[in-house]
Amino acid sequence: MDRAVPAPFDTAFANDYRQTLVANTQLAHTLEQVIPALSESDIKPIVLKGALLADAYYPDLGTRPMGDIDLLIQAEELDVALQIFGAMGFTPHSDHTGEDATKLCNSRGITIDLHDRFTLFPPDMRDGVTEEASMRCLAGQPVKCWEPNAQLVHVLVHQYGHRPLSGLILGWLLDLAFIVRRDGERLCPKRIEDLMPDSQQLKMLWRALGFLSKHAGLVIPSQLRGAVESEPTLRLPGILRDQRLARWGLPSTRGWLRLLACHLHLKSPPTSKYPSMSDLAHCLRSSGRD
């Protein structure tokens, strides 16, 4: 059977790969400058999410899109770090300064989210959940990152937090697969359970890994199989429904009110179709979360 990708899709994938490679190379070059500059002031940031995953877990920089660089520092290091970034041409974006991060931008459009607080793993436990890893873009220079169990937990919690607004994102689910593929032998279900904030997110992790095992060929490490098999796997129709509902803010009360207002022509609908009756029925049966 011919398993070649149809030409139009092959061309689109190739274009996406090239665009991702160019964008990520610029981000990697920025990180190559930032890490030594911070180190000169004895600031050793923890490299979070996409920047580490794209460099150290995925095959190459063109295979995992990332929009910015996320770094975590100690709260008491923030003022010095902002001075360093200012000298490098970065300024705080006034509209994007949150409770735990300052968004910094430069004239080339490079964005860095500088986190000085991190509720998932507070400072008093970070020595136990961090390690050093080599990054290709830094020519093997070690950087601080989460150890594999904490890395898996962080990626799942981050995805779960965005779920009400975006639904489950397939690309982010793949992050879980690459962590397990590279560091599977170091993963421990009990440690993952201890680090996970609540049981619902833990169940979502096992369900997601079951989905990746079934549809992405992920080999589940023997020590995780019991936990993964204890939960029903995510299903693609459910993931796609999750995304459709999230565009409307469903199943939240605000989402239902928005839907009603749009039907009464009191509010303009989002740029997506109205939810189908089957999607709405699912909301009523199970609060839209499976």
DRENDO-1510 file (C-alpha; in Angstrom, 1 decimal, always signed):
<recs>
REC; n; res; u; v; w
REC; 1; MET; +0.0; +0.0; +0.0 .
REC; 2; ASP; +1.3; +3.5; -0.9 .
REC; 3; ARG; +1.8; +5.3; +2.3 .
REC; 4; ALA; +3.2; +8.5; +0.7 .
REC; 5; VAL; +1.8; +11.8; +1.9 .
REC; 6; PRO; -0.5; +13.4; -0.8 .
REC; 7; ALA; +1.3; +16.1; -2.6 .
REC; 8; PRO; -0.7; +19.1; -1.4 .
REC; 9; PHE; -0.3; +18.0; +2.2 .
REC; 10; ASP; +3.4; +17.2; +1.7 .
REC; 11; THR; +4.0; +20.7; +0.3 .
REC; 12; ALA; +2.1; +22.3; +3.2 .
REC; 13; PHE; +4.0; +20.3; +5.8 .
REC; 14; ALA; +7.3; +21.2; +4.2 .
REC; 15; ASN; +6.5; +24.9; +4.2 .
REC; 16; ASP; +5.4; +24.6; +7.9 .
REC; 17; TYR; +8.7; +22.9; +8.7 .
REC; 18; ARG; +10.8; +25.6; +7.0 .
REC; 19; GLN; +8.9; +28.4; +8.8 .
REC; 20; THR; +9.2; +26.7; +12.1 .
REC; 21; LEU; +12.9; +26.0; +11.6 .
REC; 22; VAL; +13.6; +29.7; +10.8 .
REC; 23; ALA; +11.6; +31.0; +13.7 .
REC; 24; ASN; +13.0; +28.5; +16.2 .
REC; 25; THR; +16.6; +29.1; +15.0 .
REC; 26; GLN; +16.1; +32.8; +15.9 .
REC; 27; LEU; +14.8; +31.9; +19.3 .
REC; 28; ALA; +17.6; +29.4; +19.9 .
REC; 29; HIS; +20.2; +32.1; +18.9 .
REC; 30; THR; +18.6; +34.4; +21.4 .
REC; 31; LEU; +18.8; +31.8; +24.1 .
REC; 32; GLU; +22.4; +31.2; +23.2 .
REC; 33; GLN; +23.0; +34.9; +24.1 .
REC; 34; VAL; +20.7; +35.1; +27.1 .
REC; 35; ILE; +22.0; +32.1; +29.2 .
REC; 36; PRO; +25.6; +33.3; +29.4 .
REC; 37; ALA; +24.6; +36.9; +30.1 .
REC; 38; LEU; +22.5; +35.7; +33.0 .
REC; 39; SER; +25.2; +33.4; +34.2 .
REC; 40; GLU; +27.6; +36.3; +34.5 .
REC; 41; SER; +25.4; +37.6; +37.3 .
REC; 42; ASP; +25.1; +34.1; +38.8 .
REC; 43; ILE; +21.5; +33.7; +37.6 .
REC; 44; LYS; +20.8; +30.1; +36.4 .
REC; 45; PRO; +17.3; +30.1; +35.0 .
REC; 46; ILE; +15.2; +27.0; +34.6 .
REC; 47; VAL; +14.4; +26.6; +30.9 .
REC; 48; LEU; +10.7; +25.8; +30.5 .
REC; 49; LYS; +8.4; +24.1; +28.0 .
REC; 50; GLY; +9.0; +24.7; +24.3 .
REC; 51; ALA; +12.5; +25.9; +24.2 .
REC; 52; LEU; +13.8; +22.9; +26.0 .
REC; 53; LEU; +11.5; +20.4; +24.3 .
REC; 54; ALA; +12.2; +21.6; +20.8 .
REC; 55; ASP; +15.9; +21.5; +21.3 .
REC; 56; ALA; +16.5; +18.5; +23.5 .
REC; 57; TYR; +13.5; +16.2; +22.9 .
REC; 58; TYR; +12.4; +16.6; +19.3 .
REC; 59; PRO; +14.4; +15.5; +16.3 .
REC; 60; ASP; +15.4; +19.0; +15.3 .
REC; 61; LEU; +14.3; +22.6; +15.7 .
REC; 62; GLY; +12.0; +22.5; +12.8 .
REC; 63; THR; +9.7; +19.8; +14.2 .
REC; 64; ARG; +8.2; +21.5; +17.3 .
REC; 65; PRO; +6.8; +25.1; +17.0 .
REC; 66; MET; +7.3; +27.5; +19.8 .
REC; 67; GLY; +6.2; +31.1; +20.1 .
REC; 68; ASP; +8.5; +32.4; +22.8 .
REC; 69; ILE; +11.2; +31.5; +25.4 .
REC; 70; ASP; +10.0; +30.7; +28.9 .
REC; 71; LEU; +12.5; +31.1; +31.7 .
REC; 72; LEU; +12.0; +30.7; +35.5 .
REC; 73; ILE; +14.2; +32.6; +37.9 .
REC; 74; GLN; +14.1; +33.3; +41.7 .
REC; 75; ALA; +11.9; +36.3; +42.7 .
REC; 76; GLU; +14.8; +38.1; +44.2 .
REC; 77; GLU; +16.7; +37.8; +40.9 .
REC; 78; LEU; +14.1; +39.7; +38.9 .
REC; 79; ASP; +15.4; +43.2; +39.1 .
REC; 80; VAL; +18.9; +42.2; +38.0 .
REC; 81; ALA; +17.6; +40.0; +35.3 .
REC; 82; LEU; +15.4; +42.9; +33.9 .
REC; 83; GLN; +18.5; +45.1; +33.8 .
REC; 84; ILE; +20.4; +42.4; +31.8 .
REC; 85; PHE; +17.6; +42.0; +29.4 .
REC; 86; GLY; +17.2; +45.8; +29.1 .
REC; 87; ALA; +20.9; +46.0; +28.1 .
REC; 88; MET; +20.2; +43.3; +25.4 .
REC; 89; GLY; +17.4; +45.4; +23.9 .
REC; 90; PHE; +14.4; +43.8; +25.6 .
REC; 91; THR; +11.7; +45.8; +27.2 .
REC; 92; PRO; +8.6; +44.8; +29.2 .
REC; 93; HIS; +5.4; +44.5; +27.2 .
REC; 94; SER; +3.0; +46.7; +29.3 .
REC; 95; ASP; -0.1; +44.7; +28.3 .
REC; 96; HIS; +1.4; +41.3; +29.2 .
REC; 97; THR; +2.7; +41.6; +32.7 .
REC; 98; GLY; +1.0; +38.8; +34.8 .
REC; 99; GLU; +1.1; +37.7; +38.3 .
REC; 100; ASP; +4.0; +35.3; +37.8 .
REC; 101; ALA; +5.7; +36.4; +34.6 .
REC; 102; THR; +6.9; +39.5; +32.8 .
REC; 103; LYS; +6.7; +39.4; +29.0 .
REC; 104; LEU; +9.8; +40.9; +27.3 .
REC; 105; CYS; +10.1; +41.8; +23.6 .
REC; 106; ASN; +12.8; +43.2; +21.4 .
REC; 107; SER; +12.8; +45.1; +18.1 .
REC; 108; ARG; +13.0; +41.8; +16.1 .
REC; 109; GLY; +9.8; +40.5; +17.7 .
REC; 110; ILE; +11.5; +37.9; +19.9 .
REC; 111; THR; +9.5; +37.3; +23.1 .
REC; 112; ILE; +10.7; +36.0; +26.4 .
REC; 113; ASP; +8.3; +35.2; +29.3 .
REC; 114; LEU; +10.4; +35.7; +32.4 .
REC; 115; HIS; +8.7; +33.9; +35.3 .
REC; 116; ASP; +9.7; +34.8; +38.8 .
REC; 117; ARG; +7.0; +32.7; +40.6 .
REC; 118; PHE; +5.9; +29.2; +39.8 .
REC; 119; THR; +3.1; +27.7; +41.9 .
REC; 120; LEU; +3.3; +24.2; +40.6 .
REC; 121; PHE; +6.9; +23.7; +42.0 .
REC; 122; PRO; +7.6; +26.4; +44.6 .
REC; 123; PRO; +11.2; +27.4; +45.5 .
REC; 124; ASP; +11.3; +25.1; +48.6 .
REC; 125; MET; +11.0; +22.0; +46.4 .
REC; 126; ARG; +12.9; +23.0; +43.3 .
REC; 127; ASP; +16.2; +21.3; +44.2 .
REC; 128; GLY; +14.3; +18.0; +44.2 .
REC; 129; VAL; +12.6; +18.5; +40.8 .
REC; 130; THR; +15.4; +20.0; +38.8 .
REC; 131; GLU; +18.5; +18.7; +37.0 .
REC; 132; GLU; +20.9; +19.8; +34.4 .
REC; 133; ALA; +20.5; +19.0; +30.7 .
REC; 134; SER; +22.5; +19.7; +27.5 .
REC; 135; MET; +21.0; +21.8; +24.7 .
REC; 136; ARG; +22.2; +21.6; +21.2 .
REC; 137; CYS; +21.8; +25.3; +20.6 .
REC; 138; LEU; +24.1; +26.0; +23.5 .
REC; 139; ALA; +26.8; +23.6; +22.2 .
REC; 140; GLY; +26.2; +21.2; +25.1 .
REC; 141; GLN; +26.3; +23.9; +27.8 .
REC; 142; PRO; +24.2; +22.5; +30.7 .
REC; 143; VAL; +21.1; +24.4; +31.7 .
REC; 144; LYS; +18.6; +23.8; +34.5 .
REC; 145; CYS; +15.4; +22.1; +33.7 .
REC; 146; TRP; +12.8; +19.8; +35.4 .
REC; 147; GLU; +13.7; +16.2; +35.9 .
REC; 148; PRO; +11.6; +13.8; +33.7 .
REC; 149; ASN; +8.7; +13.2; +36.2 .
REC; 150; ALA; +8.3; +16.9; +36.9 .
REC; 151; GLN; +8.7; +17.7; +33.1 .
REC; 152; LEU; +5.8; +15.3; +32.3 .
REC; 153; VAL; +3.6; +16.8; +35.1 .
REC; 154; HIS; +4.4; +20.4; +34.0 .
REC; 155; VAL; +3.5; +19.7; +30.4 .
REC; 156; LEU; +0.2; +18.1; +31.4 .
REC; 157; VAL; -0.7; +20.8; +33.9 .
REC; 158; HIS; +0.1; +23.5; +31.3 .
REC; 159; GLN; -2.1; +21.8; +28.7 .
REC; 160; TYR; -4.9; +21.2; +31.3 .
REC; 161; GLY; -4.8; +24.9; +32.2 .
REC; 162; HIS; -5.4; +26.0; +28.7 .
REC; 163; ARG; -8.1; +23.5; +28.0 .
REC; 164; PRO; -11.1; +25.7; +28.9 .
REC; 165; LEU; -10.0; +28.2; +26.2 .
REC; 166; SER; -8.5; +26.0; +23.5 .
REC; 167; GLY; -9.5; +22.4; +24.2 .
REC; 168; LEU; -6.9; +19.7; +24.1 .
REC; 169; ILE; -4.1; +20.6; +21.6 .
REC; 170; LEU; -2.8; +17.6; +19.7 .
REC; 171; GLY; +0.7; +19.2; +19.3 .
REC; 172; TRP; +1.0; +19.6; +23.1 .
REC; 173; LEU; -0.1; +16.0; +23.6 .
REC; 174; LEU; +2.8; +15.0; +21.5 .
REC; 175; ASP; +5.1; +16.7; +24.0 .
REC; 176; LEU; +4.1; +14.0; +26.4 .
REC; 177; ALA; +5.1; +11.3; +23.9 .
REC; 178; PHE; +8.6; +12.7; +23.4 .
REC; 179; ILE; +9.2; +13.0; +27.1 .
REC; 180; VAL; +8.2; +9.4; +27.6 .
REC; 181; ARG; +10.1; +8.2; +24.6 .
REC; 182; ARG; +13.4; +9.8; +25.7 .
REC; 183; ASP; +13.1; +9.4; +29.5 .
REC; 184; GLY; +10.6; +6.6; +30.0 .
REC; 185; GLU; +12.9; +4.4; +32.1 .
REC; 186; ARG; +13.2; +7.2; +34.6 .
REC; 187; LEU; +9.5; +7.8; +35.1 .
REC; 188; CYS; +7.8; +6.6; +38.3 .
REC; 189; PRO; +4.0; +6.5; +38.7 .
REC; 190; LYS; +4.2; +7.2; +42.4 .
REC; 191; ARG; +6.4; +10.2; +42.0 .
REC; 192; ILE; +4.2; +11.5; +39.2 .
REC; 193; GLU; +1.2; +11.1; +41.4 .
REC; 194; ASP; +2.9; +13.0; +44.2 .
REC; 195; LEU; +3.8; +15.9; +42.0 .
REC; 196; MET; +0.5; +16.2; +40.2 .
REC; 197; PRO; -1.8; +18.8; +41.7 .
REC; 198; ASP; -5.0; +16.8; +41.6 .
REC; 199; SER; -6.5; +13.4; +40.7 .
REC; 200; GLN; -8.4; +14.7; +37.6 .
REC; 201; GLN; -5.2; +15.9; +36.0 .
REC; 202; LEU; -3.5; +12.6; +36.9 .
REC; 203; LYS; -6.3; +10.7; +35.2 .
REC; 204; MET; -6.0; +13.0; +32.1 .
REC; 205; LEU; -2.3; +12.1; +31.9 .
REC; 206; TRP; -2.9; +8.4; +31.9 .
REC; 207; ARG; -5.7; +8.8; +29.3 .
REC; 208; ALA; -3.5; +11.0; +27.1 .
REC; 209; LEU; -0.7; +8.4; +27.2 .
REC; 210; GLY; -3.2; +5.7; +26.3 .
REC; 211; PHE; -4.2; +7.8; +23.3 .
REC; 212; LEU; -0.6; +8.3; +22.3 .
REC; 213; SER; +0.1; +4.6; +22.6 .
REC; 214; LYS; -2.9; +3.7; +20.4 .
REC; 215; HIS; -2.5; +6.4; +17.8 .
REC; 216; ALA; +1.1; +7.5; +17.8 .
REC; 217; GLY; +2.9; +4.2; +18.5 .
REC; 218; LEU; +4.2; +5.3; +21.9 .
REC; 219; VAL; +5.7; +2.5; +23.8 .
REC; 220; ILE; +4.5; +2.8; +27.4 .
REC; 221; PRO; +7.2; +1.9; +29.9 .
REC; 222; SER; +6.4; -1.2; +31.9 .
REC; 223; GLN; +6.2; +0.6; +35.2 .
REC; 224; LEU; +3.5; +3.0; +33.8 .
REC; 225; ARG; +1.3; +0.4; +32.1 .
REC; 226; GLY; -0.9; -0.4; +35.0 .
REC; 227; ALA; -1.7; +3.2; +35.6 .
REC; 228; VAL; -2.3; +3.9; +31.9 .
REC; 229; GLU; -4.5; +0.8; +31.5 .
REC; 230; SER; -6.6; +1.8; +34.6 .
REC; 231; GLU; -8.2; +4.7; +32.7 .
REC; 232; PRO; -10.1; +4.8; +29.4 .
REC; 233; THR; -8.0; +6.4; +26.6 .
REC; 234; LEU; -8.8; +9.7; +25.1 .
REC; 235; ARG; -10.5; +9.4; +21.8 .
REC; 236; LEU; -9.9; +11.7; +18.8 .
REC; 237; PRO; -13.6; +12.6; +18.3 .
REC; 238; GLY; -13.7; +13.6; +22.0 .
REC; 239; ILE; -10.5; +15.8; +21.5 .
REC; 240; LEU; -12.0; +17.5; +18.5 .
REC; 241; ARG; -15.3; +18.1; +20.3 .
REC; 242; ASP; -13.4; +19.5; +23.2 .
REC; 243; GLN; -11.8; +22.1; +20.8 .
REC; 244; ARG; -15.1; +23.0; +19.2 .
REC; 245; LEU; -16.8; +23.6; +22.6 .
REC; 246; ALA; -13.8; +25.6; +23.9 .
REC; 247; ARG; -14.2; +28.1; +21.1 .
REC; 248; TRP; -17.6; +29.0; +22.7 .
REC; 249; GLY; -16.4; +28.8; +26.3 .
REC; 250; LEU; -18.5; +25.7; +26.9 .
REC; 251; PRO; -19.4; +24.0; +29.1 .
REC; 252; SER; -19.0; +27.0; +31.5 .
REC; 253; THR; -22.0; +29.1; +32.5 .
REC; 254; ARG; -20.5; +32.0; +30.7 .
REC; 255; GLY; -20.3; +29.9; +27.5 .
REC; 256; TRP; -24.0; +29.0; +27.8 .
REC; 257; LEU; -24.9; +32.7; +28.2 .
REC; 258; ARG; -22.7; +33.6; +25.2 .
REC; 259; LEU; -24.5; +31.0; +23.1 .
REC; 260; LEU; -27.9; +32.3; +24.1 .
REC; 261; ALA; -26.9; +35.9; +23.5 .
REC; 262; CYS; -25.7; +35.0; +20.0 .
REC; 263; HIS; -28.9; +33.1; +19.2 .
REC; 264; LEU; -30.9; +36.2; +20.3 .
REC; 265; HIS; -28.6; +38.4; +18.1 .
REC; 266; LEU; -27.4; +40.3; +21.2 .
REC; 267; LYS; -23.8; +39.3; +20.6 .
REC; 268; SER; -21.7; +38.5; +17.5 .
REC; 269; PRO; -20.7; +34.8; +17.4 .
REC; 270; PRO; -17.1; +33.7; +17.3 .
REC; 271; THR; -15.5; +32.8; +14.0 .
REC; 272; SER; -16.7; +29.2; +14.2 .
REC; 273; LYS; -19.9; +27.3; +13.6 .
REC; 274; TYR; -22.6; +27.0; +16.2 .
REC; 275; PRO; -22.2; +23.8; +18.3 .
REC; 276; SER; -24.1; +20.8; +17.0 .
REC; 277; MET; -26.9; +19.3; +18.9 .
REC; 278; SER; -24.8; +16.3; +19.7 .
REC; 279; ASP; -22.0; +18.5; +21.1 .
REC; 280; LEU; -24.6; +20.4; +23.2 .
REC; 281; ALA; -26.1; +17.1; +24.4 .
REC; 282; HIS; -22.6; +16.0; +25.5 .
REC; 283; CYS; -22.3; +19.2; +27.5 .
REC; 284; LEU; -25.5; +18.5; +29.3 .
REC; 285; ARG; -24.6; +14.9; +30.0 .
REC; 286; SER; -21.0; +15.2; +31.2 .
REC; 287; SER; -20.1; +18.9; +31.4 .
REC; 288; GLY; -18.3; +18.7; +28.1 .
REC; 289; ARG; -15.2; +16.9; +29.6 .
REC; 290; ASP; -14.3; +13.3; +28.7 .
</recs>
